[in-house]
Amino acid sequence: MSSTNSQRVFLAGASGVIGQRLIPRLVRAGHIVGGMTRSTDKTELLSRLGAEPILCDVFDRERLIQAVRDFAPDMILNELTDLPDDVESIGAHAELNARIRTEGNQNLIEAARQSGSPKILAQTVAWQLPDGPDALAVAELERSVLAEGGVVLSYGQFYGPGTYNEHQIPEDPRIQIDRAAERTVELLNEPSGVIVITD
């Protein structure tokens, strides 16, 4: 891909399992990546992967708006989740993950509006969640991203190195993590809508 298509990509959730795979692929495709993380100990990793580290918490709305404005992105890629390292604790994390999908996503939308309205792409899940905060949060995220003319990236369950399904292949819908990252980079210029990313 030629660098004439070079875009400035503000990647929220840059140090996550898919974020770390997206950075080198985005850079190889000629894009300039601003990798947002809230952990100071992740900034060196992001630099090494090829991103410009942006230290910011998505819940710090004013700081986030400033960070997005300073980076001046062509697009915002929201790969934020708040999930525990241990799959058994997911239920206990439902409220936290729901908050990042609602309040966190809303803050990113607000930051986009105040920075020339770059295109927004945001991750969600391709399977039906049980009724509860998570399911409501996903519906809210999808509605709000589409209302901004954005793209909803609806991923199957990740499997492969560093995922919850490192040693076994989950049931459908599923997507191998490296393939998910490749597909995401290919879909940056898609028109607004929901795109299901599965094997």
Buried (B, 14 or more C-beta within 10 A) or exposed (E): EEEEEEBBBBBBBBBBBBBBBBBBBBBEBEBBBBBBBBEEEBBEBBEEBBBBBBBBBBEEBEBBBBBBEEBEBBBBBBBBBBBBEEEEEEEEBBEBBBBBBBBBBBBBBBBBBEBEEBBBBBBBBBBEBEEEBBBBBBBBBBEBBBEBEBBBBBBBBBBBEEBBBEEEEBEEBBBBBBBBBBBBBEEBEEEBEEBEBBE
